[in-house]
Amino acid sequence: MAVETDRREVADLPLDGTDEFFGVLVGLYAAVLVAPTAVAAVALGVTTDGATLYPVLLASVAATVAVVGYLARSERLAVGLGSTPWVWLGTVVPAGYAVALVVAIPNGGVPGSVLAVSMLAALGGVFVGMGLAVAARNRHAKAVVSAAEEYARFEARGPERDRRVARWAVAGLMVGGMVGFAASVLVPELEAFRWLFNVAVAGGAGLTGALAERTVAVTDAGLLTGNPVAKHLRPWSAFESYEVTDDAVVVHRAGWSAWGLRDVRRDRDDVADVEAVAAALDRALPPREA
């Protein structure tokens, strides 16, 4: 429902310009998929010599970025991609594509050059895909908010209680992950679990910014949340109610949310005019019943 609403909004926006940077991002993403195929074709049909494969790799990347980047520089494309959560599939497609390419090579005769390029492309594709998704969401949020009526805007951190819990979670994940990683180096039996310890450390690092100060804007098009790097606009159909407690301003997401983790929760003490924010939210959502 929310995605359909966003698409109707995008169709009504005056988006006739071009976005060169976003076009380059799309071109880089396409190159992640094209380069392994080009290298595999030459390696299997012509030669596995690095002196030949390296120029093929560079040429395929340069040509793909130039052609796809030019074709994908439409402002409407960027905003349209940012309106749907499917844009995040871009972070996993390169990994699946690289694995499929290796598996598709018959008789297990995968040249080392093809394997190396495929794995590098999979890794690079994750980061390029993340950058592409964030850039698209930012452009969608900016375009929709610029054409919407804004009722209130404020900057606030997560509530103190949430920040305290997050600090303990960060400490537990990072200490546990580092201790586990060290143990996996010393104890061979634990080596198979090393990936889990790496994920724990990365998860702890990610949580450090989860409750940092965010900008929140209440508009007639939806609720904007974000920071200078990443912004996201969710339509009001994604929420069910709001409430102002002694320590927090909370906008409750529609549907199931374990411990309210999907809700937008901001520290009441950071909000300069709580009454104005509550009045703005009241224009879009009903107050939560006690």
HUGI-V261956 format. One record per helix or strand. SS is the DSSP state (2 for helix, 1 for strand). FROM is the first residue (numbers start at 1). TO is the last residue. Records with the same first field share a line. If there is no record, write none. Layout:
SS=FROM-TO + FROM-TO
This chain:
2=2-12 + 20-45 + 50-71 + 75-82 + 85-104 + 106-108 + 112-146 + 160-186 + 188-207 + 236-238 + 258-260 + 268-270 + 274-282
1=18-18 + 74-74 + 150-156 + 214-219 + 222-226 + 231-234 + 239-244 + 248-253 + 264-267 + 286-287
